Each structure stands twice: as structure tokens, then as C-alpha cells.
Amino acid sequence: MQNSYTINTYYYIKYFRLLIFVIIATVVTDTLRLISWSATINVGFSTYISTFLNYLSLCLIIHIIIKSIKAYHIPFSIKLFFNIWLLWNIVNIIRGGFLASDYWDWKFLLLTSLGFSLISLVFYIGNNPFFVRGILLLYLKYIFLLGFILIPLSFVTNHELYSRIMIPVSFFIVFIPYLNFKWKILILIVATTSILVVIDFRTNIIKIIFSLLILGIFFIRKYFMNSWIRIVHFIIFASPLLLLFLGITGSFNIFSRMSSSSDYMMTNSQGKERNMAVDTRTFLYVEVFKSMDNTTDWIVGKSASGSYHSDWFYNIGGAMEGKRYRCEVNILNILLYHGIIGVIIYFLLLYNISLTAIKKSNNMLSKMLGLIVASRWALSFIEEFTQFDLNFFFFWLILGLVSTTFFRQLTDNELKKYFSF
């Protein structure tokens, strides 16, 4: 591992301290946001603190990228698609300024949209495997352990608080074969606890279960051919597109079919029964599609200050008299802000990165992370609430990591030494 990719230790330590602040600031921001959604506690100043910390974090990320990120080799196609994605986000931020027509448009653009439009810059942080190693260690030694303090607070404020702060654990699961025994146990405890604390947080359960299934491939890798992984990868990317086509044409609606044919009643942490299979997504697709008023909206989107009309969330759920700026489905938000062009760029970027991780790597971890990336594409058709948060911070971090030739060239034994801490 000691080759041309070595990094100056002084710069690594100096700028990693800034990264620690960024992560802590994001934890604080997520915590304040989630608590402010609670009906029991009103944190009126949370928006101002969160906005300040988000802007400061973005400035520090840009500063770290300019000053300390070395030229780790990334395949040309990945670099091209990422730069196009970043440029398209910037273009739509500028368009958002021109198209903003009232106070709420500007508030959403400056306080929310700008942050999650530029969080993809974390990709460059992920291009430095030494930074990623330090971030993983920070979570294992401190955040996962201190996170247990949030459990009592979750029960009196937002029941999803602990699980959403611990949401990066779904990425950590596939690192288990490369970590020491105590870290393996900690990851499994955190993952299990995040499910038990809020049993009706469906997206969290899906992420953890999918990560565990991918982890299972590691233990049967001698019998699981690489071509099979590529087939699974293709199915994961193709399935949501096929199901979306069937839903639009009225042939088959996976959401309503699961809701009508299943009755998975569970009692959540609030003591209320909830049907885990209930359809809470079809109406979102209908409302967003109906709000795309013309061909321009469909092709290039409504810009970073765009919104859609919602009858379901007329004056609730972040809507003002039916005007809602984002929904719970990530791919619909991408379509709303960036149009079909943005959806295609996003698809090409994730497909290229995940396929490269599977086809062109010497270690099983890269292949597993490639499948994790693919799963996030599929999940974007179900949820992935679009915002500057820990979920997307780690998502872009992992995308950057598996894009580097250096990381993919390491063998499994070298990775075990690399993550021995």
C-alpha cells in the first residue's frame, strides 16, 4: 500500500480535524431537525442553527477538497458523469434564483435546496481512502457508542431520532469481515437497536436487511460467481424502471398490490398499530407527475426552487396551501428539480460507479459496496428524503471511495490490515 498514493501525514491530520467538525455539525443538524418535527418539543431556533452549520460544513468541505485532496486515480467515465451531475446541480441552483417568485421559494432555495444540491461534493472526500478510514474509526469509537444516549430522547421527541442518526450503520455492515471482533459486535448491536427502537421505520429496515443479504455473499463467495453479482446488479437497476413503466401504464402497481394483498400489522414504539405494507407512495407519484406543467418541466425540471401541488399535504407536511417543495421519494425530487435529464445523469453515474466496483476490483468489499450503491438507486424510488444529512453524506462518501483505483486494487488481506485500526 506504500506507493505513489501515500499522503502527507501533516495534511491528513490537519484537514481531518475539519472533517470531524463537519460530521459532528451534521449530527447536530440532523438531531435538531428531527426534534423540531416533534409535537412535544418546539425548538424554534433550530432552523437558524441548522442552516448556519450546513453552510459552514459546505465551506469546510470545499476548503478541504481544494487544500488536501490528492489526485487519486478515478476512471474517466466516472469523473465525467460526476462532473456533469455537479454542473447540472449548479445550473439548477442558478435557475432556481431566476425562477423563485416569492418568499417561500427563496427560503427553500437558500435554506434547504442549496445544501442538498451540493452535498455530492462529499464524493471528493471519499476519493481519499485515508479520510474514509478516519471517518469509519470516528463512528466506531465514538458516535456509535455515544448514540445510545439518544434512545431516551427518541421516546420523548421524535421516535426515529436514534435510528436516523445511526442510519450510516447500513454501510458499516458490509465492512464487518474486515474489522476486529469488538467492532463487528458493535455494528450488529447498533443495527439491531435501530430497528427495535422504531419498528415501523420501513426504509431503515430495508437498508439493513439488504446490507445483511449482501454481507451473506461474502461468506459464500467461493460458490457465488462474479457473473452472478453482475446479474443481481443489473436486476436491481432495471427493476424500478420496469415497475415504474408498468405503474404508469396501469398494468401493475407494486405499491397498491402489496397494500391490498398484505396485512403486516405491527405495534410501533408509540403503542399504535400500523400496516407496514400500506401504500403511501402512489399518490406522491401522481401529484408530482400532474405538477409537471409543460415539456420544459419534464426535460430540465423546475429548478432547485421548484415545487409541486399537493392535495394530500395542503397545509401540513411542509406544504403551504398545497405548494410543497419536496416529497419523501428521492427520484421524484430529482425529477422535480432536474427533470428527465437529471434522472438520466444520476442513473448513469450510479450505474457506472457500481458496475466498476463490481467488475474492476481485487477485493470483495468493493463488490459489496457496488451492490449497496445499486440498492440505493432502487430505494430512491421508494423513499430517501432529499436533504443535507448523514444518510447522503455517507452515500456520497462511499461513492467516492469505490471510484478510486487505489481502493479497488487492494486485496482482501490488505483491506483487513487497512481497517485494523
Legacy VTK file of the C-alpha trace (Angstrom):
# vtk DataFile Version 3.0
C-alpha trace
ASCII
DATASET POLYDATA
POINTS 421 float
0.000 0.000 0.000
3.027 2.251 0.255
3.136 3.681 -3.287
2.542 6.896 -5.174
-0.801 7.249 -3.413
0.701 7.944 0.016
-0.488 11.147 1.621
1.373 13.755 3.611
0.636 12.893 7.251
0.619 16.514 8.324
-2.083 17.471 5.839
-4.100 14.354 6.634
-4.256 15.164 10.359
-4.763 18.896 9.859
-7.700 18.622 7.494
-9.202 15.544 9.092
-9.856 17.657 12.177
-12.035 19.876 9.997
-13.834 16.769 8.745
-14.549 15.767 12.332
-16.251 19.123 12.836
-18.291 18.647 9.642
-19.546 15.242 10.823
-20.387 16.495 14.325
-22.144 19.523 12.807
-24.189 17.201 10.580
-25.116 15.051 13.578
-26.256 18.164 15.455
-28.178 19.433 12.412
-29.968 16.114 11.929
-30.795 15.927 15.636
-32.242 19.456 15.743
-34.237 18.863 12.568
-35.754 15.640 13.868
-36.542 17.094 17.298
-38.168 20.146 15.671
-40.592 17.772 13.903
-41.766 16.571 17.299
-45.120 17.699 18.627
-43.842 17.609 22.215
-40.827 19.901 21.927
-40.629 23.094 19.874
-37.072 24.157 19.035
-37.773 27.470 17.335
-34.145 28.376 16.671
-33.243 25.027 15.091
-33.684 26.275 11.507
-31.135 29.064 12.003
-28.585 26.805 13.698
-29.044 24.056 11.113
-28.682 26.493 8.222
-25.548 28.032 9.705
-23.968 24.611 10.332
-24.882 23.373 6.847
-23.315 26.404 5.165
-20.251 26.179 7.379
-19.927 22.461 6.627
-20.153 23.091 2.879
-17.465 25.783 3.119
-15.186 23.444 5.080
-15.783 20.588 2.622
-14.824 22.859 -0.280
-11.779 24.081 1.659
-10.659 20.506 2.392
-11.144 19.492 -1.241
-9.087 22.420 -2.535
-6.295 22.144 0.011
-5.788 18.470 0.805
-7.352 16.035 -1.670
-4.683 14.317 -3.715
-5.059 13.186 -7.303
-6.249 9.635 -6.703
-6.941 7.971 -9.998
-10.617 7.718 -10.963
-11.845 6.179 -14.242
-12.586 8.829 -16.857
-16.233 7.810 -17.286
-16.954 8.180 -13.564
-15.191 11.525 -13.404
-17.139 12.703 -16.452
-20.578 11.685 -15.154
-19.900 13.114 -11.696
-18.747 16.465 -13.079
-21.835 16.608 -15.309
-24.036 15.805 -12.285
-22.356 18.509 -10.185
-22.580 21.039 -13.020
-26.285 20.250 -13.596
-26.961 20.829 -9.889
-25.195 24.204 -10.025
-27.098 25.175 -13.178
-30.408 24.415 -11.467
-29.399 26.348 -8.357
-28.817 29.378 -10.602
-32.095 28.696 -12.451
-33.788 28.474 -9.055
-32.699 32.031 -8.298
-34.154 33.326 -11.555
-37.409 31.351 -11.217
-38.028 31.998 -7.488
-41.186 34.110 -7.261
-41.885 34.537 -3.561
-40.500 34.332 -0.033
-41.070 30.589 0.273
-39.236 29.847 -2.994
-36.203 31.790 -1.805
-36.346 30.271 1.674
-36.372 26.744 0.294
-33.618 27.519 -2.219
-31.234 29.124 0.276
-32.015 27.203 3.462
-32.588 23.703 2.082
-32.099 23.146 -1.627
-28.609 24.608 -1.932
-27.363 22.304 0.824
-28.603 19.001 -0.572
-27.714 20.069 -4.134
-24.055 20.438 -3.154
-23.712 17.578 -0.665
-22.466 15.496 -3.597
-19.143 17.328 -3.097
-18.504 14.749 -0.349
-17.678 12.458 -3.297
-14.264 14.159 -3.394
-13.745 13.448 0.323
-14.454 9.781 -0.423
-11.763 9.853 -3.099
-9.235 9.913 -0.254
-9.261 6.439 1.384
-7.307 7.802 4.346
-10.094 10.246 5.186
-12.683 7.482 4.844
-10.688 5.246 7.188
-10.594 8.025 9.790
-14.339 8.699 9.467
-15.151 4.999 9.938
-12.990 4.904 13.056
-14.647 8.067 14.408
-18.055 6.427 14.107
-16.935 3.132 15.625
-15.092 4.607 18.603
-17.371 7.488 19.470
-20.600 8.157 17.579
-21.992 4.607 17.639
-21.289 4.383 21.379
-22.470 7.868 22.335
-25.516 7.387 20.122
-27.143 5.181 22.758
-27.695 8.386 24.764
-30.207 9.440 22.099
-32.533 6.498 22.766
-34.360 8.069 25.765
-34.574 11.366 23.848
-36.116 9.498 20.908
-39.004 8.263 23.027
-39.904 11.767 24.266
-39.343 13.645 20.978
-39.063 12.011 17.556
-39.214 8.211 17.627
-36.974 7.997 14.553
-34.231 10.175 16.076
-31.833 7.406 17.139
-32.363 5.321 14.007
-31.818 8.239 11.630
-28.635 9.377 13.388
-27.384 5.776 13.241
-28.507 5.300 9.627
-24.908 5.001 8.300
-24.777 1.605 10.069
-26.256 0.028 6.927
-22.992 0.855 5.137
-20.876 -0.422 8.032
-22.494 -3.870 7.900
-20.574 -4.893 4.770
-17.305 -3.810 6.431
-17.785 -6.468 9.139
-15.467 -9.142 7.602
-12.588 -6.647 7.634
-12.939 -5.379 11.215
-11.912 -6.613 14.658
-14.381 -8.700 16.652
-15.448 -5.890 19.021
-16.330 -3.619 16.100
-18.342 -6.400 14.453
-20.408 -6.844 17.617
-20.906 -3.089 17.994
-22.175 -2.727 14.415
-24.645 -5.593 14.836
-25.894 -4.188 18.166
-26.409 -0.707 16.682
-28.183 -2.129 13.612
-30.487 -4.275 15.755
-31.204 -1.453 18.194
-32.014 0.991 15.385
-34.716 -1.433 14.213
-36.140 -2.195 17.643
-36.333 1.456 18.739
-38.710 2.289 15.878
-40.027 -0.910 14.346
-42.164 0.895 11.733
-39.268 2.825 10.127
-39.560 0.785 6.944
-36.681 2.312 4.963
-34.221 1.650 7.757
-35.308 -1.991 7.956
-34.986 -2.390 4.177
-31.479 -0.918 4.174
-30.243 -3.129 6.995
-31.806 -6.301 5.591
-30.369 -5.604 2.149
-26.907 -4.966 3.630
-27.102 -8.246 5.564
-28.053 -10.108 2.375
-25.093 -8.554 0.572
-22.852 -9.469 3.510
-24.020 -13.060 3.095
-22.454 -13.114 -0.372
-19.045 -12.618 1.259
-19.337 -15.881 3.182
-20.386 -17.874 0.106
-18.099 -16.009 -2.326
-16.324 -19.231 -3.332
-19.614 -20.514 -4.718
-21.056 -17.184 -5.860
-19.524 -16.328 -9.231
-18.758 -12.749 -10.184
-21.094 -13.057 -13.168
-23.954 -13.725 -10.742
-23.166 -10.499 -8.883
-23.361 -8.627 -12.196
-26.749 -10.215 -12.903
-28.026 -9.152 -9.461
-26.632 -5.677 -10.124
-28.493 -5.425 -13.439
-31.772 -6.659 -11.912
-31.567 -4.098 -9.089
-31.119 -1.238 -11.584
-33.684 -2.471 -14.092
-36.481 -3.472 -11.685
-37.613 0.009 -10.542
-37.651 1.272 -14.129
-39.767 -1.681 -15.248
-42.132 -1.340 -12.285
-42.447 2.409 -12.906
-43.365 1.758 -16.545
-45.956 -0.826 -15.515
-47.382 1.558 -12.923
-47.652 4.479 -15.372
-49.374 2.312 -17.999
-51.765 0.941 -15.366
-50.633 -2.654 -15.899
-49.270 -3.272 -12.423
-48.821 -1.037 -9.337
-46.381 -2.674 -6.925
-47.336 -0.309 -4.085
-51.091 -0.825 -4.240
-50.696 -4.557 -4.935
-48.575 -5.057 -1.802
-51.007 -2.951 0.216
-54.097 -4.857 -0.922
-52.616 -8.357 -0.718
-50.683 -7.970 2.545
-51.586 -7.080 6.095
-48.396 -6.736 8.113
-49.772 -5.127 11.259
-47.150 -4.148 13.829
-47.271 -2.158 17.048
-44.773 0.709 16.976
-42.942 2.346 19.876
-45.913 4.678 20.399
-48.185 1.720 21.067
-50.080 2.235 17.809
-50.758 -0.472 15.260
-49.562 0.190 11.715
-49.850 -1.770 8.496
-46.256 -1.992 7.241
-47.470 -2.733 3.692
-49.812 0.272 3.380
-49.431 2.228 0.132
-48.022 5.676 0.953
-46.262 6.292 -2.357
-48.666 6.053 -5.313
-50.321 9.404 -4.583
-46.881 11.085 -4.419
-46.062 9.907 -7.951
-49.477 11.075 -9.158
-49.140 14.537 -7.591
-45.591 15.172 -8.831
-46.376 13.938 -12.355
-49.518 16.108 -12.517
-47.492 19.141 -11.397
-45.060 18.888 -14.308
-46.920 21.550 -16.262
-45.088 21.536 -19.590
-42.407 19.849 -21.672
-39.680 22.069 -20.217
-40.547 20.926 -16.683
-40.272 17.300 -17.757
-36.974 17.736 -19.588
-34.951 20.110 -17.361
-37.074 20.240 -14.199
-38.485 23.171 -12.252
-35.053 24.160 -10.876
-33.733 23.975 -7.314
-36.576 26.204 -6.094
-39.247 24.100 -7.784
-42.368 22.804 -6.077
-45.392 20.647 -6.808
-49.066 20.904 -5.901
-50.280 18.522 -3.188
-53.883 17.982 -2.156
-52.852 15.378 0.426
-50.496 17.807 2.184
-52.424 21.026 1.797
-51.189 22.880 4.865
-49.182 20.103 6.508
-46.064 18.110 5.656
-44.115 21.214 4.632
-46.815 22.441 2.221
-48.273 25.958 2.123
-51.784 25.922 0.647
-50.898 22.852 -1.381
-47.491 24.109 -2.545
-44.919 21.506 -1.495
-41.198 21.754 -2.255
-40.139 18.128 -1.838
-41.627 14.748 -1.157
-40.449 11.567 0.533
-39.284 9.913 -2.716
-35.796 10.900 -3.866
-36.227 10.091 -7.563
-39.346 12.282 -7.687
-37.369 15.162 -6.175
-34.628 14.695 -8.766
-37.269 14.746 -11.500
-38.912 17.821 -9.965
-35.682 19.856 -9.722
-33.581 18.437 -12.562
-36.035 16.871 -14.993
-35.527 13.707 -17.015
-32.019 14.924 -17.869
-31.121 14.892 -14.166
-32.624 11.425 -13.652
-30.589 10.059 -16.595
-27.351 11.632 -15.318
-27.987 10.246 -11.826
-28.681 6.788 -13.258
-25.550 6.786 -15.430
-23.387 7.946 -12.518
-24.616 5.317 -10.035
-24.665 2.549 -12.648
-21.129 3.326 -13.797
-19.683 3.547 -10.290
-21.376 0.393 -9.015
-20.517 -1.644 -12.138
-16.882 -0.510 -11.976
-16.744 -1.531 -8.299
-18.061 -4.990 -9.182
-16.069 -5.635 -12.367
-12.753 -3.916 -11.733
-11.727 -4.663 -8.145
-9.435 -7.095 -6.356
-11.458 -7.222 -3.146
-14.916 -8.406 -2.162
-15.658 -5.234 -0.194
-15.712 -3.125 -3.368
-18.127 -5.582 -4.980
-20.416 -5.487 -1.933
-20.311 -1.695 -1.837
-21.162 -1.717 -5.543
-24.342 -3.634 -4.709
-25.069 -1.207 -1.858
-24.878 1.670 -4.364
-27.227 -0.224 -6.682
-29.670 -0.757 -3.812
-29.734 2.999 -3.163
-30.850 3.527 -6.766
-33.757 1.133 -6.231
-34.549 2.662 -2.832
-34.664 6.146 -4.363
-37.966 5.098 -5.980
-39.395 4.310 -2.521
-38.002 6.927 -0.146
-34.612 8.603 0.550
-35.871 12.008 1.715
-33.693 14.545 -0.130
-31.722 16.702 2.290
-28.251 17.544 3.625
-27.920 14.794 6.231
-25.838 11.842 7.419
-27.581 9.472 5.041
-26.466 11.344 1.927
-23.109 12.308 3.446
-22.168 8.630 3.740
-23.806 7.795 0.416
-21.550 10.195 -1.496
-18.575 9.244 0.683
-18.926 5.573 -0.337
-19.453 6.550 -3.982
-16.171 8.436 -3.883
-14.363 5.586 -2.140
-15.257 2.794 -4.590
-14.488 5.098 -7.517
-10.778 5.207 -6.674
-8.488 2.735 -8.402
-6.307 2.643 -5.280
-9.090 1.246 -3.080
-10.308 -1.257 -5.655
-6.761 -2.576 -6.243
-6.290 -3.608 -2.624
-6.728 -7.284 -1.824
-8.992 -8.559 0.960
-5.959 -9.233 3.186
-4.629 -5.713 2.603
-8.032 -4.284 3.489
-8.102 -6.226 6.764
-4.786 -4.616 7.678
-6.007 -1.244 6.441
-9.085 -1.376 8.679
-7.353 -2.993 11.657
-7.219 0.438 13.401
LINES 1 422
421 0 1 2 3 4 5 6 7 8 9 10 11 12 13 14 15 16 17 18 19 20 21 22 23 24 25 26 27 28 29 30 31 32 33 34 35 36 37 38 39 40 41 42 43 44 45 46 47 48 49 50 51 52 53 54 55 56 57 58 59 60 61 62 63 64 65 66 67 68 69 70 71 72 73 74 75 76 77 78 79 80 81 82 83 84 85 86 87 88 89 90 91 92 93 94 95 96 97 98 99 100 101 102 103 104 105 106 107 108 109 110 111 112 113 114 115 116 117 118 119 120 121 122 123 124 125 126 127 128 129 130 131 132 133 134 135 136 137 138 139 140 141 142 143 144 145 146 147 148 149 150 151 152 153 154 155 156 157 158 159 160 161 162 163 164 165 166 167 168 169 170 171 172 173 174 175 176 177 178 179 180 181 182 183 184 185 186 187 188 189 190 191 192 193 194 195 196 197 198 199 200 201 202 203 204 205 206 207 208 209 210 211 212 213 214 215 216 217 218 219 220 221 222 223 224 225 226 227 228 229 230 231 232 233 234 235 236 237 238 239 240 241 242 243 244 245 246 247 248 249 250 251 252 253 254 255 256 257 258 259 260 261 262 263 264 265 266 267 268 269 270 271 272 273 274 275 276 277 278 279 280 281 282 283 284 285 286 287 288 289 290 291 292 293 294 295 296 297 298 299 300 301 302 303 304 305 306 307 308 309 310 311 312 313 314 315 316 317 318 319 320 321 322 323 324 325 326 327 328 329 330 331 332 333 334 335 336 337 338 339 340 341 342 343 344 345 346 347 348 349 350 351 352 353 354 355 356 357 358 359 360 361 362 363 364 365 366 367 368 369 370 371 372 373 374 375 376 377 378 379 380 381 382 383 384 385 386 387 388 389 390 391 392 393 394 395 396 397 398 399 400 401 402 403 404 405 406 407 408 409 410 411 412 413 414 415 416 417 418 419 420
